[in-house]
Amino acid sequence: MQQPRILEIRHNILKKNDQLARNLRAQFQAANVCVVDLVSSPGSGKTAFLEETLRRLNQDFRVAALVGDLATENDAMRLARSGAPVKQIQTAGICHLEAEMIANNLSDWNLAELDYLFIENVGNLVCPSSYDLGENFRAVLLSVTEGEDKPLKYPTIFNSADVAIITKMDLAEAVEFDKDAAYASIQSVRPGIPILEVSSKSGAGIDAWLAFLKSEKDKAERAAAAQSSQSTNA
Amino acid sequence: MHELSIAYSIVESAEEAARNAGVTKVKAVNLRLGKLSGVVKDALLFSFDIAAQETLLEGAKLNIEELNVIAYCPTCNENVELPSVQIFRCPVCNTPTPTLIQGKELELTSLEIDDENEQEVTNATATHS
């Protein structure tokens, strides 16, 4: 029997998304806007956390948010109470945001007029991990009510994150949250990742989160400046 | 579950490559899938058959080569294969290994084409259109 002919391809399946994400990243960098992708399971407190973040940042910075959900505008309406411009992306059943959806929803804003842009991903600990959105960094949220071993159950998304945020700390005692176990799980799947603890309700830990945001923004600005001086010298 | 949209992307890429090469019938699609790609092998296999319907890939087999996670161990100063995706530590010296070398791949590597059927299929397509 004749051997089948092999046609070599070597094609990254997510190449289209990755390319769009690279374009977005360049666009964000040129506009000097720091972009944060928030991921977590449904109900871990992303919207409350973002609402508090926007409310606090809105005093000194120009901020905006894109929020992804399968359906409804509820989260956008909640977030708009912070005073920041917010846009809802309804994915119509798609379980994650893709770079194309971000690109298609930026036209209302002048990016150069923003300091921070937050992207609240669809509540899902699996699918969003594969899709780069051009963000500066990805923050994964874990609430104290979810179980300390969640990072071990969903290692892919925790491994892809740049900072882990433990939410609902005001409930920690009531649900007998084992902080050491949670830290160990997170560090096991992503050694060295910074971990923050917050309560969006009481505001505890939000200052440290805002300081983290500021340091990431400064870092991005330094990198952009170094890159532009390098290209000027070249 | 985003495997169906991934499957459609695979079919789209494979079909484009096949067309460019003048191929009309693909026998198998070979894919490399890292264990940290975020894609579930079984769900992808299931979705592939659906996505391949009414394309050049209809009836083709999807061969998935699963890739273990490889990380760099700064203590051993070499790349090590991790036995578990839950423990990012060197299996030799137990040092944490945050630097990933392999494991996120989602790559279409090649297509297998059955040249024996090529002529026959080309004729069938011609008659059909």
Interface residues (C-beta under 8 A of the other chain):
Chain A: Q2 P4 R5 I6 L7 E8 I9 R10 H11 N12 I13 L14 K16 I94 C95 H96 V126 C127 S129 S130 L152 P155 T156 I157 N159 S160 Q187 S188 V189 R190 P191 G192 I193
Chain B: M1 H2 S5 I6 S9 I10 S13 A14 A17 A18 A21 V23 K27 A28 L31 L36 S37 G38 V39 V85 Q86 I87 F88 R89 P96 T97 P98 L100 L106 E107 L108 T109 S110 L111 E112 I113 D114 D115 E116
